[in-house]
């Protein structure tokens, strides 16, 4: 199978892991302060599950590196695919969220703090200082910045330069303070750089990448848990490149073992899971207010309900928008069909 068309099931595995990490981490938002005290602690999930978003950024770096390094790369094609990948489902989720705001007054604090301008920016996924109306959309703002940089630099200067640029942007943001930089010098740049590096190093054996992944991820979590006296910035950098090594390792291993189909399916639906779980949380909070039960059981009900909603969304909406984008794109690129005509002396060409 050619590199352009290769599907990495290991990437879908990591997408599933990242999305579930985020859902588990956010599940506590549906609980009262008293209930939160009764929740179990699941190391890496309930305390640092937000690093699932960081993992998403590394994965995105890998995937976009694959896209912009193709010999037949087209900016228009790239923009169209990215638009269809992000916006239709995001807009649908936002509309449902606005309905919930009008009907139940959910998310009212977000609407009031954003104002009309902020709501328009939220709809467009335009970078802004505060969280957008649909809070998970903050990461999509960073994604769009990376897409633009990758499309401008990757096809012309190559992936090594792209990775260097992303690291440089992160270093500028780390050393300088800006009142507002539209996320250009934000922390996620180092995660995107790590993903690009993972793509550059793909094909390296798991025997090399495995100890690197263990060492870097181990260091990161020891920093997160304050076992080692290093900052969260050091932990974040180690986590980024540890995830990159993990991607390289799993990409090599998947040639020897098959990722379970149901895990791949959850990975396919990870974008839906990432968006829809934000609606499941207030629904669960409402149910929790009327029904008894262990807070820990409710947490996993939220996770299960979020996955079910994501799968329904993927099979009924998301999968078809992706297919439709490919069909429309291929149809629009085809020359218009006309019945064959005879040559004319005037033009000397076929119609």
Secondary structure, DSSP 8 states (H G I E B T S, - for coil): --TTT---HHHHHHHHHHHHHHHHHHGGGGS-HHHHHHS---TTTTTTTTHHHHHHHHHHHHHHHHHHTSTT--HHHHHHHHHHHHHHHHHHHHHHHHHHHHHH-TTHHHHHHHHHHHHHHHHHT---SS--SSGGGHHHHHHHHHHHHHHHHHHHH-HHHHHHHHHHHHHHHHH---S--TTTT-THHHHHHHHHHHHHTTT--HHHHHHHHHHHHHHHHHHHTTSSS--HHHHHHHHHHHHHHHHHHHHHHTTTS---HHHHHHHHTHHHHHHHHHHHHHHHHHHHHH----HHHHHHHHHHHHHHHHHHHIIIIIHHHHHHHHHHHHHHHS----------TTT-S--
